[in-house]
């Protein structure tokens, strides 16, 4: 518990699955005795991005999480299960996600790097919405 919360007599808020996922990734990395720089290089991401994932500030894309899981010799499903994520509703997101992702990937006016970045951002939003729905939050935005 953080000192200010203890002093104010409040309990910390429940940890989000995204925060738990980051903590689990960090713990697995430390158990594997991998320096952050080495894991980031193996996965193909920057050190600051991996740090943000481990601190729960950013949700990794599906591709990044797959690479992290492979590098840590575990599975994405195991990481999600340990973090408290739920399976997305396949009826709601699968068709729309596939259509938009296909459109992004077919956009020849963008560079390959731009298309990849857009797909990662889009998948991150979908993952975040899945978590919000699981926690019962409203999607007013």
Helices and strands as residue ranges (DSSP letters): H 3-8, H 17-31, H 36-43, H 47-54, H 62-71, H 76-83, H 90-106, H 112-135
